[in-house]
């Protein structure tokens, strides 16, 4: 059962509904896609009420489309599958053809027009389904576990397609996944559900940037921070620095730790036995220390500290 006080989705962003089986992830997805009605509450789309008053339902359905986990493709050509939504909307044939070609190019399937859709691989079929959804030019695309039945290589290909659709066409994307790395690598916002309630994920300090190979090894960089990481391929990446791997010190430590960031404390929260710190060190970091360490270091807002982070402790997505 879901218990959500409020939830807002902004236009042109990528959202992930993430959670284990029974978390409420699928229920929320079904409500958002109108496959299931909530027992109470209200749903609005662009200011129009969709539930309980259904005046905005037809408007929503004109601007939203859903790609299923196992998309049903018609036993005909790829071209006819992709143009289906355009045809029932009575779009002229010449315009349909141009739109189909454009969408197939977007998903990397140029030249597949005459192929039989039922003879494609799982990854190719999923890409045809995305092209079919994109063809009708929706504002929002819902993707249900789009990578559940495809291999890792195709999963990455489709992730890049989703990012491209979001960036180039400004589409709002909402997807579900059970892959934690995918949730944080692909989305702008992760809605983590636990027992039907959106919760703040235990994963903190999420940053996006590039992995580069240097004389120091693999280095994650963006315009604000630079951190040595391990076992990562060059290119775009998202990293997470868990709270419990950050050692806070007043001065430089004599250790083998390769990442030592100087920062300034902005906020302190006393939790009894532990203390939460918010530190500005290029990016905003959250860290937690014991009450004893806090008292020994005589920390206060504005104090300068060092954040010491082992390269092997940084998660790369």
N, C-alpha and C positions, 0 to 999 in steps of 0.2 A: 504494500500500500504506500502511495506517495504522500508526503507531507511537505509541501513547498509553499512558503509564504509568498514569495514573488521570484520571478525569473525573467530577465530581459535579454533578448538577442538583438544585437546591433547589425545594421546593414553592412554588407561587404566584408564580413569577418568569417573566420573558420572556427566552428565550435565542435568539440568532441564530448559525447556523453560516455563516460567511462565508469566501469564498476564491475564487480564480480557477478556471477549468476545469483539472482534473487535480490540484487541491489535496488531494483526499480528502474534501471537503465532502459530496458525494453518497453516497460509500461509508459515511461515518459515519452519515448520515441513514438510509440503508437498514438499517444494523445496528440503530440505535435503534428503528426501526419494525418490526423483525423480517422485513424483506423480504430480508435477506441475513444469513448466519451468519458470524461471524469465524472465522479459522483457529485462533486461540488466545485465551486471556484469559478473563475472567469478566464477566458482566453481572448486576446485581441491580436489582430494582424493589421499593422499600419493604421491603428486607431479605430478599426472596425471590429465590433464584437462578433466573435465566432462561436463562443459558448458562454452562457446558456442560450442567449439570443443568437440565432443562426443567420442573421442578415448578412454577415460578412463571409459566410462559407464559400459561396460561389466566387467571390472576389479572390479569396485565398487560393482556391483550386485553380484559378486562372494564372496565378503567379508562383505556384509551388509545384515541384515534381519529386517523385520518389524513385530511387534505384534500389531494387531488392537485393538481398544477399545472393540469391540464385535467380537472376533475371530470366524471365520467360521471353525468349526470342522466337519470332515466327519462322516457320519452316520455308524460308524464302531467302532472297539475297540480303546482304548487309544494307545495301542502299534502300531497299523497301522497308526494312526494319527502322532505319534512322528517319526516313521521311514520313512514317506512319502518322505521327502527331500533327505534322504539317498538312498532310492530306485531309484528315478529318476536320481541320480548321480551314479547309478550302483555299490553301495557299497555292498560287499558280505554279504549274509544273516547272517552268524555267527557274523561278525563285527557289522552289524546293530543291532542285538539283544543285544550285549554287550553295544553298545552306547545308545540304548533306556533305558536299565536298569539304566545306569549311570545317564542319564539326569532326569529320573523320581525320582531317589534317591535325586538328587540335589534339586528338587522342592518339596520334601516331599510326593511323591505319589508312594512309593514302593508298589508293590502288586496290582496296578491299571491296569496292562497290559491288562487284559481280560474284563475290564469294558467297557460299551458302552459310548463313549465320549459325546453323546447327552443327557445322563441321569445324568450328573454331575451337581453340583451346579455351580453358577457363578464364585466363587473363584477357584474351582477346574478346571473349564474349562480354566480360564486364566492361571493357572499354567501349564496345558497341552500345551497350546499355547506357553508358554515360553520354556518348555522342547523341543517342536518341533523346535523352533527357535535355541536353543542351540545345538541341535543334529547335525546341519550342520556346526558347529564350525565357526561362523562368527567372524570377528574382532569387528564389531559394531552391537549393538542391539538397534533398535528404538522401544519405547513403547508409544503408543498413549493413554493417559488417562487410564492407566491400572487399576486404582482403582475406576473408575467412577460408576460402577454398582455392587460393592461388599460392604459388610459390613465392619465395622472398624476392626474387628478381622482378617478377611482375608486380609485386606489392609496391616496390620502390618506384616502378614506372608509373603506376596509377597515382601514387602520392604526388609525384611531380606534375602529373596531369591536373590533379585537383588544385595544387598551388597555382598552376598556370591559369586555370579557369577563374580562380578567385582574383588573381592579380590583373589579368588582361581584360576580363569581362565584368569584374566587380560583383561576382555572384556570392551570395551568402551560402556557406556550406555548413550543414549539420550532419555529423556522422557518428556512428557507434563503433566501438572496437573493444576487444579484450586484450589488445596488445598495448601495454603501458608505454613502451618506447614510442610507438606510433602516435599515441594520444598527445604526448608532449612534443614530438618532433614536428608534427603536421599542423596542429591547431594553434590559434591565437588564444583560445580560452578552453580550458578543460573543466567540465562540470562533473565532478567526482561524486557519485551517488553511493550511499551506504544506508541500507535498511530504509530506502525510500526518501532519504533526506540528502540534499546537496551538502557536502562537507568540504572543509578546507583540506586539500590533500597534504599528506605528510611530506610530500616532495616540495622543497622550497628552493629558492635561489635558482630560478630557471632563466637561462640567458641564451640568446641566439647570436650566431656569428659565423666565423669561418675557421676550419682547421687548416693549418699550414705546416708543412715540414720545414724545420729550421735546424740549425746546428745544435740547438738545445733538445731537439726531438720534436714531437708533435705539439703544436701550440694552438690553443683556441684564442681567437681575437675578435673583438668588435671595436667600436669607436671608443669604448670606455675601459675595457679590461683586457689583460693578456694572461693566460694561464696555461701552464704545461699540463698536458693530459697524456694518457697512454692508450695504445691500441685503437687508433682512430684513423679513418681514411680522410685524405684531404677533401675539402669542399664545404658546403653549407652544413651547419650542425647546430643542434641544441644541446646544452649541457645542464646538468643539475648538480648543485653542491649541497648534499644533505646537511642538516643542522649539526648532526653528531660527529661530523668529520672536521669541523672547524675548531682549531685551537686558538684561543684569544690570548694575546700577551701584550704587556706594556712596552716591551722592547724587542729587538731582533733576537730570535732564538738561535742557539748553536745546535743545529740539527741538520738532517739530510732532507728535510722538507723543501721541495723545489718551488713552492708558491708561497710567497710572503707579501701580503698586500697591506699597505699602510692606509688607515682610515680614521674616521671620526664618528663617535657614538652620537646618534641622533635621538634615540629613544630607549628607555629602560623599563622593563616590566618585571616586577618581583612576583614570582610564582610560589614563594615559600621556600622549598628546597633548591629551586633553580631560578635563574634569572635570564630572561630573553633580552637580547640586544638587537637593535637595528643600527647598522653601521654603513656609512657612505664611504665606499672605496672605489670610486669610478662608477660602479653600479651600487644599488642598494642591496646589502646582504643582511640576512637574519642569522643569528647564532644563539646558542644557549650554553650557559656556563653554570657551575655550581654556586650556591650562595656563598660558600667559603671562599672560592676563587674571586668572586665579585668583591667581597669585603677585603681580601688580602691586596687586591690591585687598586682598591680605593677608586672605583670607577664612578663616573658621573657623566651626564649629558655634556657633549662637547669635548670629552677626553679623547686623546689620540691613542689608538691601539693598532696592533698588527693582527691580521687574520692569516693563520698558517694552515695551508691546505695541501695534503698529499696528492700528488698527481694521480695515483692509482685509485683515489677515493672519489674522483670526479666522474659522474656518469655521463656518457656521451650517447645521444640518440640520433 
